[in-house]
Amino acid sequence: MKEFSLWQIRTARMPSATNLKKLLFVIAAIPFLYVSLLLLLVNENVQRHALYAHKINTVWWQDLNEPEQWGFLKNQVQAFNLTTPDEEVLYAWHILPVSLYSKHQKALLLEPSELASDASNSNAVRLLRDDPESRLVISFHGNAGSVSQGWRTDTYRALAAAAADKVHVLTVDYRGFGYSTGSPTEAGLIIDGTTLVNWALEVANIPPERIIIIGQSLGTAVATAVAEHFVVHRHMEFAGIALIAAFSDLSTLILTYAAGGVVPFLSPLRMFPRAQQFFSSKIKDTWRTRDRLANMNDRDIPWTHSNTLFHAAANATSKHGMSSKQIDGVKQHIDLGAQGWTNVWSAADNQSGLKRIQQIILRRGGHNRLMTYGSVSKAVFELFNL
């Protein structure tokens, strides 16, 4: 009886010829499906849907005009619309700091809790505009979703925590995201970003030295492009720019990108340089953040992209240019132990005084949750010199 049982177990473990064929078929199909997906992404429309993922959102069952469902106080968030120069309508949020809200709660509660087509005369804007000590963080989020999705609402609270009575937060859904009209493109998102900053400068009347532009993931490319626009074309400098989970440019990113840190994109093609070059050449929206930083004088995205941007920004402060090795030899390196480390580059500037570039690498945090960490709040605090 024992011999019979042992024989049964052994035969049960032997794969049948049919199962082997199925397994071989699946293995053979993987490269075919991978190449088919890449060829599909050559299409401009498909490519932009994959890059921006703007149709992946929760607005189908969550009303963005009820921010209280994400823990905000009644009328702490002013939702309003902006119209871009090319006639797209953008959906935006203005988040009041908690301490300031508490002081003016009675007046704020008297206002209607609804989307404002014109927020220029609201109590929220008046509190921002009339206080000479107020500060404004303009936040550009990453791809997918809306202003409320994922960790974003926690992010706004973390940003305002730099000074609970002074720091306001302004954010927007790019065209095609959330309730905003249109479809996303690189040029379009830059227009959206400059429209939001123009609103802050011209409607809220906040001078650039009281504004920080901050971006996360895709938002870092938008933030850099918008800052470059104002620096180059309007000779205007802000209190600071903060880039969280940034990438140097899209062509480089897709060669190293892995969804969730596991599923690679173009890295399997490293053995086929011509194939890599072909697919890289088909990218419509290139988002060259490294070049834009230079022009201004996580698991998903490898942290080494941060090194590239740090070196590009530091090199832009040098009259004759410096190699990455030279910069690494001069920069200040601060070990933060279990938290991570910081690299600091300081350079004198005849027009704006001392320029300070800081790179913060955290050992933990994740691609999206990182924005809610104390290091980001501290960076805002230091950029505003509060």
N, C-alpha and C positions, 0 to 999 in steps of 0.2 A: 504493500500500500504506500509506504514511504517513497519507494523508487518511482512509482507511478506519479505521485504528487510532484516530485522533483522534476521529472520529465515534462510534466504539464507546464510548470513554471518556466522552464527553459524555452519551450516552444512558443509560449505566449510572448516572450520578449523578442523573438525574431521578427523583424519587419517583413511584411509580405511584399511581393514584387509590385503589387498595385500601389502600396503606400510609398515604396521607393520611387516609383515613377512620379507620384504626386509631389514628393519632396523635391525631386530633381526639376520638375516643371516650375515649382515656386522659386527655386534658386535661379533658374534660367530667366524667369520673368522679371526678377528684380532689376537687373541692368536695363532691360527693355523699358520698364515703367519709369525708371529714373531718367533715361534719355528722352523719353516721350514727354515727361514733365518739363525738362529743360527746354525742349523745342517749343512746348506750349507757352513757356514764359518769354519767348522771344516776341510774342505778340504784345504790342504796347498796352492794350487795355487789360489783358490778363496780368501782365507784369505789374502794373500800377495797383491793381486790386490785391496782388500778393504783397507788394511792398507796403502799402498804406493800410491794408486790412480795415478800411473805413466802414465796411458793411458789417463787421463783427462788433456789435454793440448791444446794449440792454435797453435802448430807448423805446423798444417795442412794448415793454411792460413796466418801465420806470419813467415817471414824469420828471424831467430835469427841472421843471419849474416849482418843484417841491423839495428844496434842498434839505428840509428838516428830516427827511427819511435817511440822510447820511450823518445825522447827529448835529447839524447846525441849528443855531437858535433861530426863532421866527424872524425873518427879514434881516438876518445877519448876512445873507447872500442876496445881492441885487443881480437878477438876471436881465440882460438887455441885448438888443440887436445892434449890429454895426453893418454899414454898407460899404463895400470896397469900391475902389475906383472903377473896377470892371463889373460893377453892379451885382456882385454876389452878396447875400445876406448872411452874416456870421452870428453865431450864438455865443455870448460871453457871460462870464461871472465876475463880479466884484465882491470879494470876501472881506468883511470888516474884522479888525482885530478885536478879540473878546473884551478886553478892558474898556476900549473905546465904546463898543456896543453897549456895555453895561451902563456907562455914564449917560447914554442917549437913548436908552431902550424905549422910554415912553413915547418919544417922537417917532422913532423907527416903527413901532408897532401900529401907529396910526396910518402908515402908508399901506396901499393895497399890495397884497402878496401875489404879484403877477408879473409876467414878462413885460419889460418896458421897451417901447420902440425908441424912446429917447430918455436916457438916464442922466442927461446933463444937469438937470435941476433937482435931482433926488437928494434926500438927506445924506445918503451914503457918499455920493460924489462931493457934496458940500463939506462933509467932515474930512474928506481927503484933501480937497482943494484949499480949504480955509486954514488948515493947520500947517504953519511953516516948519514944524518938526516931523510931519508925516513922511513916511517912506513907502515906496511902492515896489513890490516884486512882480514882474511880468513873467508868468510861467507858461512855457510851451511844452505840452505833453508829448508822449511817444505815439507810436502808431496804434491803430485799432481803438475801438470804443469811443468814449466821449469825455467831457470834462469831469464826469462823476465816476468813471469806471475804475474798478480795481482799488489800488492804493492811492489814487489821485486825491480823493477828499481828505485822507489822512495827511497827504503831502502838504496841502494848503494850510492845515493847522500847524504842521511842523515849521513851515516857512514863516508864518505869522508869529510863532513862538519866540522868534529872535527878539521881539519887543512887543509885548501884548497890547500896548497902547498906541503904537506908532506904525507898525508894518501892515499895510494893506496888501492883498494879493489880487492880481488881475490875470484871468486865463481865458482862453478862447477855444472853440472847436473849429478846426480848419475847414475849408470848403469840402463838402461831401461827408463830413463827420457829424454825428449827432443830429442836431436840428439845422445845421448850416447847409445852405444850398450849394450846388455845383459839384465838381469832381476834382480830386486832388492831382496836382502836378507840382514839380519843384518851383516853377515860376509862380504858380498860383499861391502856394503856401507862403512864399516870401512876401507876396502882396498882402496876404492875410496878416502876417506878422507885423509888417510895417504899418498897416491900417490900425492895428491895436496900439502900437507904440505912438502913432500920431494922435490917437484919441487921448492917450495919457498925457501927451505933451500939450495938445491944443485945446482939449475939452476940460480935462481935469487940471490943466495948467501946472503940472508937476515938472520942475526942471530936471534935466538928465542926470545931474549929480545926486539926485535923490531917487534914482531908479536903478534897480538891478534887473538884468535880463537873465533868466535861468531856463535851462532846457534839459530834458531827460530823453535819452535814446534818440529817436527821430527828432525830437524837440531840440537837441543840441545842434543839429544841422540848421534848423530853422532859426534858432537863437543867434548862431554865428553869422548866418546870411543877413539877418535883420540888423545886427550890430554893425556889420561891414557896410551896409547901405548908409547908415547914419554917420559913420566915421568918415567914409570916403566921399559921399555926396553932400553931406551937410556939416562936415567937420565938427561933429558932436560926439562927446565921450560920456559914457554912463558911469555910475558909481562902481560898477563891476559886471562881469559876465561869469556865470557859473555853469559848467557843462557836466552833467551827471550821466555816466555810462555812455560816453561819446564814442564816435568812430571817425577815423581820419577821412575816409571817402567811401562811397558805396561800392566802387569796383574792388577796392582792397577788402572791404568788409565781407563781401559774399565769398571770397576765397578762404576766409577763416570762420565764417558764421556757422553756428550749429544751434538749431532750434532747441531750446531747453537745455543747451549744453551737451546734447546727445546726438541729434540728427543733423549731419553735415549738409552743406549746400553744394558748393563747387569744389570743396577740398578733395573729393574722390577723383577729380580730374587732374590732380597735380602731375600725374604721370603722362598727361597729354597736354603740354603747354599750348599747342595751337588751338585745342578745343577750349581751354580756359580763356585764351585771348578772344576767340570768336564770341563766346557768351558774354564776356566782359564788354566787348565792343557794342553789344546790343542793348546795353543799359541806357534807358532814356533819361532818367533823372539821376545825375551822378553825385550830387551833394558833396562837393569838395571842401569839406570843413578845414582841412589842413591848409589849403591854399588861401582860404578866406581869412584864417587867423593870421597868416603871414602878411596878408595884404593890409592888415590893420596895424601894421607896425607893432564782467559779471558772468554769468555763465554764458548768456546768449552772445555777448560781444566780448572778445578777449580783452583783458585789461591792458595788454600791450598797445592797443590803439591809443590809450591815454598817454603813453610814453611818446608816441609819434606827435601828438598834439602839443604836449609840453615842450618838446624840442622845437617844434615849428614856432610856437609863441615866443619862446625864449630867444630863438635865432632872429626873430623879427625886431627885437630891441637892439641888435648889434649892427653897427654901421657897415662892417666888413664881412659879416656872416661868421658863424661858428659851427663846427661839426658837433654831432651828438656826443662824441667822446669828450670834446672840449667843454661842452655844457655840463656833462656829468662830473667833470673834474672840478668845476667851480661851484655848482649848485650846493645849497644847504640841504642835508639829508637828516631827517628827524625820525628816529625809531619810536613808534607808538606801542610796541609790544604786541599783545594779542589783538589790539585794534587794527594795526597795520603800520603804515609809514607815510611820511609827508616829504615832498621835495619842494624847495622854495628857490625861486630865481628873482633877484632884485636888480634893477637897472635904472640909472638916472636918465631922465627925459627933460630936455630944455623947456618944453612947453607945459607938460602936466606934472613935472616933479618926478617922484619915484614911482616906477612901475613895478608891481609885485605880481608874480605869477606863482600860483601854488597848486601843486598836484597832490591829491589825497588818495591813497590806495587803502581800501578797507579789506580785511581778510574775509569778512562775512557781510551779508546784506541782500544779495539777490538783485536781479536786474531792475525790478520795479520797487520793491520794498525799501531799497537803499535811500530813496528820496525822503523817507520819513525819519531817517536817523539823525541823531544829534549833531553829527559832523556837518550836515547840510545846514541846519539851523545856525550852527556856530559860524559857518562860512558866510551866511547872510549877515549875521551880527558884525563880523569883522569887516566885510565889504562896505557896510554903512558906517563903520567907525562909531557904533553905538556904545 
